[in-house]
Structure formats: structure tokens, C-alpha cells
Amino acid sequence: MIHGKKVVVVMPAYNAERTLRQTISQLPAEVVDEIILVDDASRDNTAAVARSLGVHTLVHRNNLGYGGNQKTCYAEALAHGADIVVMVHPDYQYDPRLVTPMASLIATGVYDVVLGSRIIGNSAIRGGMPRYKYIANRFLTMSQNLLLGEKLSEYHTGYRGYAREVLESLPLEANSNDFLFDNQMLAQIFFFGFRIGEISCPTRYSPESSSINFRRSCAYGLGVLRTSVQYWLARRGITTPSIFERSGHRLEPELQKARITPDEGRSAVS
């Protein structure tokens, strides 16, 4: 808890058995009030490991994708009374200790959203980011800054903290269930006038780090450009895609409940 605000860490997980313990062990226990993990129908023992660590664990009946996983994460965090929600990937790619400064910037009212940037401080390449991904990151970020009229160092980090108001206000159900979800969410945050800050986040790439193949990377890149053009058009009143319609498409906890297995209430091994 920070400044009287409940901090909940959410973990969208898929085959994270090998790195989950290490990630959770480095979360700042003095700040994090609760951890919620959503297992997207993993083929390994991710859920069992999470429960053995006392983590509130939900398991999707079927694989819904990275975006679909986050929708369940955020609905569950809101249902548990979170004031601040920080998404931490359980693959240990991002440093879990940075939850403290990220949550603090939100708790003190400096920002509504805080991103852990791999680009600030030039740590991406040193941390093992493949060079083609770095080049794609820089090109897409430059394009988005031009179309959105903003100046983020990157739009593609998976390390993010949100104030409760942000998650309650955005039409997140209108977003993709795949990797494009993250990018659409940032466009929505800017569109609805929330404040985004960034901190430098060293990153580490390993064989266990989550990644997408070249074909899906290309589809993601095209989706990013499409989202940016949609934003540009919506800002000028030319068209309003569903992802920028404030009414409707909110996260519904009951809808999320329908996606998970009946044992969602068990948070630890009995």
C-alpha cells in the first residue's frame, strides 16, 4: 500500500512455470498488497506453482490470447478493490522491483499511467533485445508519436501501472484479444486525456522470455499503424472506431468469470 492506496500486481501468464518463482520473489512485499495471476490455459504447471506461492490464481478454460488475459486480470483486480494495478510479466523480462516507483508516481497523483521503458537509458540492446525488434520498435514508436502527437520513448513495453480510474473508464472490451491490446490501450489513454509517465527499466531477454514469431510481429506492426491512423481520424471527428467510444465495452467482471475454470477461487494449495 502507498499513501493509503491498495496496490495489486497482475500477471498475465502463459507457460511461465520456470520463471514465476524468481519474478514473485523480487516483488516489493512492503508495497504490493495482492498478486493476481491469470493462466491462459498453459501447457505447464504455471497455475500449480502460483498457488503454491499463495498467489490468487485464475485459469482460462481456453487460450484467449495476451489481450484476453489482461481483460480478466484487470476485471479481477478491480473486483478485489485495487486502487493501483501494475502489470508484471511473469517471464522475468522486466525488473519486478520497479513496482515501487511506478506505483508511487500514480499514488501521489503525478501520473495516471506509468510505463517501464526499455529505451530510456539505452538498456534494450544491452539486455539482449534482438536488433530487428529494436529497429521495429523505433520505427513504430516514431510513427505513433507523429500520428498521435505525443513523445513517448516506446509504445511496446509490457511493464505498465494504472490508476483504478483509468481501468474503469476505458472501453477495454473493444480491444483486441491478441498482442495489439497493449497498443490500443495506450491510444485510448491519450484519447481520453489521461497522463502517462515513463521510467527507465532495464530488461533481460532469455529463452524463457515471452515473444512472438515473425509472422505475428508483422501483423502486430500493421495493427499498430492502423490503430494510430484510427486515432488520428477520431481526433479530427472524421470517424469514431469502437475503441474510442467511451460508452459501452467496459470490463464486466461477470463476463470475465465465464472465461475461467470453476476453481478460480482457490488462491493457494490447500
N, C-alpha and C positions, 0 to 999 in steps of 0.2 A: 504494500500500500504506500502511496506517495501523496502527501497533502490531503489525506483522508479519502483518496480515490482508489477504488479496487482495481488492481492490475491483473488481467488474465492473459496468459500466453496460450495461443492456439497453434497447433501443429498439424498441418495437412500432410498426412503420411502415406507413403506407398513403398513397401519393401524397405523399411528403414531399420530393421532389426539390428544391423551391425553397428549403427552409429547412434542409436537412440539414447543409450545409457550415457555416453560421453556428452551428448548435447544437453541432456537434462541435468547432468552433474555440474555444469557450468552456468546454469541459470542462477541469477542472484536471488537466493531464497528470502532475503530480507525485504525484497521488493515485490516478488511475484506471489500473489495470493492464491492462484489456482492455475493448473495446467490442464488444457483440454486437447486431446489428440483424436483426430478423426482418421481412421484407417480406411483407405479407399479400396477395399477388397484385395489386400495384399496377398501374395503367394507365400510369404514367410511368416514368422512369428512376431511381427510388429505389435499386434494387439496384446498378446500374452506378455511380452516384455514390458509394455507400457503399464498394464495392470499390475504387474509385479512391483513396479516402481511407485504405485499409488496414484497413478495418473487417471483422471476421469477419461474413459475411453469409449468411443463410439465406432461402430464398424458398418460401412455401407454394404448393403446386400450385393450390389453390383458396382463395378468400377464406373464412376461418374465423371472422372477427369479432374484435373487440378482446380479448375474454377468451381465445379460442382462440389468438390471437397471444401473449398473455402466458404461457400454458401452455408454449408452445415456448420462449419467452425464458428462463423460469426453469429448465426442464429442461436447456437448453443451458448456462446459467451454472453450474449445479451440476456438470454433466459436466466443465466447464472448471476446477473447483476453487475456485469463488468462496467466500469467507468472508462477504462483504457484497455484496448486489446492490442497485443503485439503478436504478429505472426512470425514464428521462428521455424525455419525448415529443420526437420529432424535429421538431415543428412550431414550436419556439422560443417556445412559450407560457410555459414556466417557465424560470427563470434557471439555466442549467447550472452556474454557479459554486457553487451551494449544495450540490453533491455533497459537498464537503469537510466542512462542518459536519454534514451528515446522516450521512455515513459515520463521522465521528468519534464521534458520540453512540452509535453501535452498537459501534464498535471498542473503546471504553472501558467498555462494559458498562452504560452508563446506561439505554439502552432496547434493546428487541429490534426495534422498528419505529419509523421516523421519517417523518412526513408533512410535506410542504411546504404550509402552509395559506395560501390566498389571502385568508382572512377576517381573520386576525390582522394588525393594522396597517391595516385598512380599505383595502387596496390593490385589492380586486376591482373595484369600480366605477371607480376612477381608472384601472385598467388596461384598461378597456373591456368588462368583463363586461356582457352585456345585462341590463337591470334585471329582466326576467321570470325570467331564470336565477338572479339573485341572490336574489330573493324565494323561488323554489322551493328553492334551496339552504338558506336559513334555515329554512323550514318543515320540510323533510325532516330537517335536522340536529336541530332541536328535537324532532321526533317520535322520532327514533332515540335521542337522549340519554335521553328519558323511558323508552322501552321497553327499552333496553339498560342503563340505569343508569350511563351514562358522561357525560363532559363534553368531548367533542371540539369544536373550533371549526367543523369541517366534516368530512363523510364522503365528499366527492365530488372531492377533488383527485386528479390523476393523477401527482403527484410523490411517490414513495414509496421508502424504503430498508428492506431486510430483512436480518436476520441469517440465515445459512445454516440454522440450526436451525428457523427459522420455516417456510421453504420446504420443508424435508424433512418437517415434522410435519403440515402442514395437508392435508386431503383436497381439494386444488385441482381435481382432475379432476371432482369432483362439481359444480363451479360452472358457471354459465352461460358460453357462448362469446361472449356479447354484452357490452354495457356494464355489466350488473349484476354481472359478475365482481368488479370492484373493491369493491363494497359487501358482497357476500357474504364476501369475503376479510377485510374489517375485522371483520365479525361473528364469523368463525371465530377471528381473532386474540384477540378479547376472550373468546370462549367457552373457548378452551384456555389462557387465563391468561398470554398474553404481554403485555409492557409497551409501550405506544405513547406516543411523544412527538411534539410538533409544533414547527416553527419557522416564522417568518413568511416568506412567499415572494411577492414582487411578481410580478404576472403581466401578460402583454400579449396582447391579442386583436387579430387581424388577419384579413384574408380567407383567409390560409393556415392559420389555427388550426383544429385538428380540432373538429368539432361534430356534433351530431345534430339531426335535424329535430324539429318539434313533436310529431308522432305518436309517434316513438320516445322522445322526452323523457317523454311521458305514460306510456308503457309502462314506462320506467325508473323513474319515480316510484312507480308501483304496485308494481313489483318490490321497490323499497327498503322500502316499508311491509310487504310480505309477508315479506321477509327478517327485518325487525325483530320481527314477530309470531312467526315461527318461532323466533327466538332466545328470546323471552320464554317461549314454551311449552316449549322444550327445557331452559331453565334450571330450570324447575319440574318437570321429569320427566314432563310430560304427553304429549309426543311427541318423537321424535328424527329430524328430517329428515336425509337423506344428507349434507348439507353440514356437519353437526355430528357425524358418525360418524368417530372417529379412525382406525378400522381400514379399510383399503382406500381406493381412489380417490386414491392418491398419484401424483405425477408420475412417469411412466415414460419415460426417455429414448428407448427403442426405439419407443414409441408415437408420440412426437413426430417421430422420424426418418421415420416412414411418411407424414408430412404434408408433407414438403418435397421440393424438386426434387433430382435426383441431383447437382447441382453445389454442394451445401451446404458442401463442404469448402473451397472457394476463398474466401479472405478478401480478396483484392485482385486487381486486374487484372494478368495476367501479361505 
